[in-house]
Amino acid sequence: MSRLRFSSALAALAILGACATATPYQAALDGQKGYANQQIETNRWQISFAGNSLTDRQTVETYLLYRAAELTDQEGFDYFRVIQRETDADRRIVTTGFGGYDPFYSNFYCDYRFYSRTGRLYGYPHSWHRRRAGIRGFYGPFGYHDPFWGSSFDYREIVRYEATSEIMMGKGEKPDDPSYFNADEVLMNLSGRIVRPEV
């Protein structure tokens, strides 16, 4: 195996290893997926949570709600109101594999077989064989398989969800309105569904 192929294989394994699990509940630092927040006013924040392709929509929205409650508690407030919330889905179609065929490393060698008008074979007799008489031209690996338009590609859809919300925090008893959430209750009820990064 050439050094280029070995390096490419290691890089692919590293990428697959990094994406082998769903995004845990973590801050989005150093290009990682996770939560981010921006303060707008004293009691008003914009928060978001972005997951990788293995993180389903429900998990992304749960982590967003948990982050809103956690931030409310950290800022010394008792409840928060969801002013607006939306979830975006980034959908992409990607190709996977070549069906066992590698267009960059397979069959790219000059193994042509040249024939005369009578069918006589010219070239290296120890590696080539005769073809039936009357066929002129050449035979080789090129032209018999199109790695880019053939049937070697498989296609699949990659979906990444990102949920964003704007919240307003308050103190005291939570108003009787479904858009308001008690921070402590949210933290208690959702804590069992939160997966944190491995240490």
Buried (B, 14 or more C-beta within 10 A) or exposed (E): EEEEEEEEEEEEEEEEEEEEEBBBBBEBEEEBBBBBBEEEEEBBBBBBBBBBBBBEEEBBBBBBBBBBBBBBBEBEBBBBBBEEBEBEEEEEEEEEEBEEBEBEEEBEEEEEBBBEEEEEBEEEEEEBEEBEEEEEEEBEEBEEBEBEEEEBBEEEEEBBBBBBBBBBBBEEEBEEEEEBBBBBEBBEEBEEEBBEEEE
